[in-house]
Amino acid sequence: MREDILHKAGDLFLEFGFKSVTMDHLARELGVSKKTIYEYFTNKSNLVEQVAYFIRDRIHAEIDLVQLKNLDPIEEMIEIKRVVMKRLKNEKTSPQFQFQRYYPKIYAKMRESQVCKMEDCIGKNIERGVDEGYYRKDIHKVFTCRIYIAGMLNLKDEELFKDSHLSPKELYEEFLKYHLRSIVDAKGLQRLIELEKHLLE
């Protein structure tokens, strides 16, 4: 039952926002009483924290599986993008904003964990891309990794992108294109164009 609650709460939080979803709403969606939920979670803050860990762990596990596929560095980045985009539910709501505003301590812990994962994942991707000739030899690897992380974190800033008329998914698409096209070598550009054509077919 605990995992069922985490699944449903995660879906609702990502669709409607962490503040907007009440325990009553969650109980109705699950077809159980609030008392049942409180048997597993002491209060809503505890539920939010456990849901955040649950979603984070699922995303990290899926990224780990992508890395095990031994794809070329550019295809790996596109596959990781798919993993992340699966978690972007309703494009008209602001779950991240509500999470940050109403649960700042939990948000800060999740952000720190997210940065660590990105630093490991993107750092390895950049290292491999340079070694295998997909990315330019002259890029500064640490700077490139950190600027990617900074960009990813700031994509969630609604105020910054309010005039872009891009959905969260479209913002991520544009950011990944920007990132890859700024670091690829001739071999990498050719591979990127091939993959982009394949995605449009």
Secondary structure, 3 states (H helix, E strand, C coil): CHHHHHHHHHHHHHHHCCCCCCHHHHHHHHCCCHHHHHCCCCCHHHHHHHHHHHHHHHHHHHHHHHHHCCCCHHHHHHHHHHHHHCCCCCCCCCHHHHHHHHCHHHHHHHHHHHHHHHHHHHHHHHHHHHHCCCECCCCCHHHHHHHHHHHHHHCCCHHHHCCCCCCHHHHHHHHHHHHHHHHECHHHHHHHHHHHHHHHC
